[in-house]
């Protein structure tokens, strides 16, 4: 996860964005913050259909400013709105001004359409193949990164599994579930069928589920609210968190639809802690579809919609280290 990727030009930088977001943006504004020798946070918002330039730019800048280490930024407009012209020019100008005022001056603005990419405001168009064939895209793909891949597919997980019964939530049951979860996260094996069903059942009890969420983080300070907001006492064990996300997926195989929402919410929360709000939103939406109105998923999505960034992701010393930064 800590390999350094050198970006040698615009095509390289543009190639990293779908890998950072987990999907190729469409009809979007993307702001990349930057600091000395590295990229920082990645912010994607829907293109401004009816929003006025000034408030739209102020909102994006306020979100980007959560990266307190940022000293510069890049802006990329993904749209097919007037692909031969300069779409959203007033919004781009306002955003450039706001980011400069926030001490994150914009180094470059690019336009990416479905047929070409260009430096914003110029008529020199470049083929999208330059991005697809870039050294960065090849390197990221080789290192295992993939875009537009959603690991959750209800049809592929099957419908054969029987429902599990949630435990009552006694102190002993809670301690046993947290211990079993910790053993799984600190090990290397995939749980067998019954072990997976037992853990998936524990996640169905809201009280036990909250303790298991908290115990995923070894640097927690005891407060569930602080843990959920990413307020930790030190840098978390990100390898353990990666494993927790993978194991949550394994647990979903052991239960039918209608009982997968807790694990999907866990995966969404962990992606948010990593600073990947786009992937987090995908999982949280799946959770709300699996169990309509699943409360914890709804609350997490509201947090993301407000532009909140986990405390742990704001600090370069504690944040998740991606391959490309």
C-alpha positions, 0 to 999 in steps of 0.5 A: 500500500505504500509504494510511491507512484511518480506522476510525470504529466497530466495524463498520469494525474488524470488516470489516478482519479478513477482509482482514487474514487473507485469509479470514473466520474461523470458530470462531476467536479473533482478537486484534488488537494496537494502537498509537498511531493504528494497528492492529498484528498480527493473530492467529487461532487455533482456538476452544478446543474442549477447552483450559482457559481459563488455558493457552489465554489464556496461549498467545494472549497470548504470541503477541500479545506478539511485537508489541513496539510494542503498547499495547492490543488487541481480541478477537473471538470467531467462533463459532456455539457458543451463538450466543444466549448468551456462548460461551467466556466463561471463556476470554474472561475469562482472555484479557482478564486475560492481555492486561492483565497483558502491558500490552496492555489489551483495548479491546473484545471482540466476538462474531461469529456466522453471523447477527449480531455483538454486543459480547460479554456484551450482548444487543444484536445487530447484523445482519452487513450492517452489517459488509458495508456498512461504509465500511471494507469498501467502501474495502478492496474498492475498493482491490483487497483481496479475501477468501477468494480463493486464487490457486492453483487446480491445475485452472485452471493446467492439466495441459498443461505438461511436467516440467522437469529440475533443473540439477545445482547447479554454481556457474555454474548457481547464479549464472546462476539468481540473476542471472536471478531478480534481473533478473525481480524488478527488471523489469516484464515477465512471463517468456516461456515458456522463461524461466519454465521455466528459472527453475522448473527452477532452483527444483527444485534445493534448493541453487539454490532456497535461494540464490534465496530468499535473493536475493529479499531485497536487505537480507540479511546473507548467512546463509540461516537468518537470512534465512528467519527474517526477520532483515534488515539493514534494511527490505526492498524490499516492492514487490520482494517483492510482485513475487516472489510474483506471479512465483512464481505465473507460474512455476507456470504453466510446470510441471505439478503435482508441481513447483510446491511450491518456488514455493508455499513461496516464496509462503508464506514471503513471506506469513509475512514480511509477518505474514500467517500465515493466507495463509502456511499456505494456500500451505504446505499447497498445497506439501505437497499438490503434493509430499507432505511437501515438507521446506521447507514442513513446516519453515515450517509447524512454525515458524508453528504454534509462533506464531513471527513473522518478525523483520522483522514485529515492528518497525514501521519494517521491517514490511510496510505494509498499506493498512488500518494 
